[in-house]
Amino acid sequence: MLNNFLKEIVVMLVGKQAEPIADLLNSNKHVNEFLIAKKLNLTINQTRNILYKIADHGLVSSIRKKDRRKGWYTYFWKLEVLKSLEFLQNMLIKKIEQIKNQIKSREVKQFYICEKCNLEFSEENALLHDFTCPECGGVFSLKDNLGVLKELRKNLVKTDREMHIVSEEINKEKEKNSKKTARVVKKTKVKAKKTARKRFNQKKHAKKIKHKKNKRPSKKKRL
Ligand SMILES: [Zn+2]
């Protein structure tokens, strides 16, 4: 499911032709941009254009590494999964709001159409045109709102369901991230303890040497 959502986002931002990049970028490690270009059978510039478009929305992160021999930088990329899902969630919230508004409007307002030109007019506009089509001069007929409403309601249920699944994926992702953070914190603590112990031992050792050094001149004085 997550992969489908990531594809949906890429298609939304860049277009259908960029869809396969979603799978490549959904990785724990950053991926070499030349490898992405090769796998997608695109030039490096085409690949970068796609990546920049996604980066404009903050949904990918990159790191760069310098090629020691050639002296240029290569970028490595990966999708920020949580940010991407939250982006999709926001889009779905807006879409649901839009559908609800359309439903409300269809429930209370009449619409008119010219069947020949496939044009639709609100009641005010139809009145303004004297219920005659400005394109062909034909007479408007009343739009069947019930059919439109049925479609809109179906769409609302579908979008609501998608929204629900995206929210679940967001929770999963957050849980994964907090586990990862906990692991890092634990590792850092263990490392910090080791370093502290090492320093303590070094200090102890240094004190011993100092102690010895201090002793020597006192011996000399006695001589
Ligand atoms: Zn017409």
Residues whose N, C-alpha, C, O or C-beta is under 5 A from the ligand:
A	BS01	ZN	C114 K116 C117 C133 E135 C136 G137 G138
